[in-house]
Amino acid sequence: MSILHAILFRAIQRGKTVYDPTHPTDYVGKRAKMDRTTPQTIPMGVTVTKIDNDAVHGEYLSMAGNQKDAVILYIHGGGFVVGSIRTVRPMAGQIVKRMGMNVLSINYRLAPEHPYPSAHEDCMAAYRWLLRQPFGKRVIIMGESAGGNLILGTVLHAKTEGLPLPKCVVALAPTIQYDQVFPSYTENLKTDCMVSNLSEETRAVYLCSNEPEKLRDPYFAPYYGDYSDFPPTLIIASDSEVLRDDAIRLHEKLQAARVPGKLSMYHNLMHTFPVIPALPESKKAYREIRDFITQYGKE
C-alpha cells in the first residue's frame, strides 16, 4: 500500500456512514458535497463536450489522435443514490489519455427520488443512442461499484434484445446482489473505508422492495443473469473490501459460462481505488485495463 493510499484511506474512513432508516440521509446534500469536493483536474489535451438530449445526459471526453470509431461508455457508481459525471471526471480523463480511446460518461437518475428501474432505463437509453453514433461502432463498457452493477445489467438486457454487444466489459468492484450475505460483507467491515450495509440501503431506497422475485431481477441483481455469450470481462477488486466476494462470485459465473476474462484481486486497497488517478496503485490498474482492452476490444 502506498503512503498516499494510506492517507486517503484514513481520511475517507473517518467519513464513513452506516445506513440507518430511522435517520434519513440527506442525499441531495451528499451529492452536492461530492461534486463540490471532487478535484476536476484532467490531463492536458483532453476536451470535454457536454451531451444533453432525450437519451443521454453526460459528457464526451476526447483527445486528438484517439480512435474515432471506438468509445468507452463509462457509468459511475455511488450506491444508486449519489455520484455523477463530475465525481469520475478525473478518472475518465486519464482513461482517454492512457487508453487511446475517447469516453462517453453519463449521468442517470438517482434514488430515492427515482427508484429502480430508472437508472437501468437511463443506461439502456444511452447505450442504444451510442450504438447509432459514428464513434459507437466499437464499444467498451466500464463502471465502478453500483456503476459496475449497471454495466452488467445493461449488457444482459442488450443481449436479451439482440442488440450489438460491447467488445469487452471492465467492472471495478461491482455490486451484484442484495438478498444474500457473502462472507466478505462481515469479514471486511473493518478494512473497508466506504461500504457498510449497502444491501439494506439498496433494498430500501433503490428497489423499495424485499420481494424475492424483484430481488432476483437480473437487471437489478446481475448475479442472477444468464452469462452465456457474454463479452470478455475484466473484474478488478480488493481483497480487503466488503464487495470482494461479489467480484469472486461474478468471476465464477463467467467462468462457468466460458466467458473469456480475468479477475484481478489487489491486496489491501480501498473500494474502487482506480477512481483516484493519483494513486500509484491506480496507475497499475490502468495498465491492466489498457492491456485487456488491447486484447479484447478489437474488431
Order of alpha helices (4+ residues) and beta strands (2+ residues): alpha-alpha-beta-beta-beta-alpha-beta-alpha-beta-alpha-beta-alpha-alpha-alpha-beta-alpha-beta-alpha
